[in-house]
Amino acid sequence: MRNMQRAALAALGLLFLIMLVAASPRPGYSYVGSTLAESRKFHVFDCQWAKKIKEKNAVYFKTRSEALKAGYSPCSVCRP
């Protein structure tokens, strides 16, 4: 019985990890901004404004400090 429980928990953990990776448009990246936006804001992926950025205009950042160094400001809606 314990082996079945361990196997079930391992399978659930693996499924959760797969879901996390699949949910991110860019695995390894946490923030997105637009190359076209004059405001130069960056967002988390599920922000209402991030969802409006076309893929061809998107720029991705791994960290908040990376986005700030590139001259982008945090979005006032999602507050990354």
C-alpha positions, 0 to 999 in steps of 0.5 A: 500500500505504501508503495502505491501511495509513493508512486501516486504522489510521485506521479502527482508531483511530476504532473504538477511540474509539467503543468507549471512548465506548460503554463509559462509561455517561456520556461525560465522567464518570469516577465514580459515587456513590449518592444513597441510600448513607449511606456516601457513597462514589464509584466508577469505573464498573466497580467491583462496587459501582458496578454495583449503583447504580440509575440513578435513584439515581446521581450522576455526577462528572467529577473526583475532586475534584468528588466529594470536594467533594460530600462523597463518599469514595473506595471502598476496593475500586476506589480511585478 
